[in-house]
Amino acid sequence: MSETTTQQQTAEQAIKFKKEKIIKGITCPSCNGELDIKEGQRSFNCKYCGTLLVVKGETGTLKYYVPRKLKREDAIAKAFNWLGTGMSKAKGLKLMSKVEDAFLVFIPYWRVKADVVGWIFGQEKRTSTSNGRTTTYYVDVERKIQNSFDRTYSACDVAELGVKKINLTGDTILPVDFESLQNEGMMFNIIASEKEAFDYAKNNFTVEARNAVNLYNVSFEHYDLVRENIGIVYYPLWVIRYSYENRTYQVVVDGEDGSICYGKAPGNNLYRAIMGILGTGVGMFLTTFFGLFLLLEVDEKFPFIAFVISFVIGCVLIGWGYKKFRYGGELEEGTGLEEKDTKQSSKISTKDFTGTQGFEVAKNVAASVVIGSVISSLLNSRR
């Protein structure tokens, strides 16, 4: 073989090697080790634990990404605009905060699309009014289910970022190019499996479809998922870390539309104190404000009904005031929070309410009710 032929073959091999694409960001399902494989490779052994792995080709999970539109300085401006809004945040937060770091990340999310079809048989609760009397009766009904769902679920650990879901409506979605994304920002590895994501989504879809019917009693139900589709979408997020009074907080800005996906900020102590005192004070007043009802020259049933309404509203206000004071030290907001997370952060948990502060509130309410009852009895006896 001539020297020219040898050099030509060497050059062709070099060109071929240069054109080979390396797929990164894959994790071993056995040891979670990060792996790099060549495009088109069907099977290989994990370099960490030696497990034989099979790679899905075009029939496997398709991966996409949403291009970044927001620049770094624009993301910082969006974050600081959020810091300056609302009375519940610390006074002077926007002016006194200092940016510590700002970087771009691409987070993988499972995008699951499916149609839920099925039937539900049960009873529907109805009421009828005749001659001023309301009666309740139940009717056997059947309802057809046909709902379309398109949801996203995080495919990695997002506890540090707090963005558990994203909105892909109207976004440009392109086939993923790992090399360009890695040059642009930090990429997170996929941890959750496709089966886990799909099973979780399927359960949520069926629960939402059933709750939409809202039957009083269900005797039979059957659901099927059709036009199922699942894929991975890498989404751009700007992580802005800032410091305020020697403490570090974080704001995550949507890299596509500039919305606040997750933001954590210190609360305004004066605001939380005023809301706590106002809510508790008005609530205490309403829970004990039934002596006046007994003095009114009205129908006999009215004072009791009015007292019950007043008492319920008072308890709600006490809980609201306690929540504002108890949880107003730090605020969490954003489009990436799930509804259950928002409810959990805003409600009074049983553990917290049975603690020292919660117990004191409950004790004060009970004491106020007892005192109000005594005063009401005295006023009533004088009549």
Protein Blocks (a to p, Z undefined) as FASTA:
>chain_A
ZZklmmmmmmmmmmmmmmpccdehiacfklopacdddehiabdcdfklopacddddfkmc
cddddddfbdfklmmmmmmmmmmgojkbcehklmmpccfbdcdddddddddddddddddd
ddddddddeehiacdddddddddddddddddddfbdfklnopabdcfehiacddddfklm
mmmmccdddfbdfklmmmmmmmmmmmmmmmmnopabdfbdcdddehiacddddddddddd
ddeehiacdddddfknopafbdcddddfklmmmmmmmmmmmmmmmmmmmmlmmmpccdfk
lmmmmmmmmmmmmmmmmmmmmmmmmmmmpccedjkbcfklmmmmmmccfklmmmmklmmm
mmmmmmmmmmmmmmmmmmmmmZZ
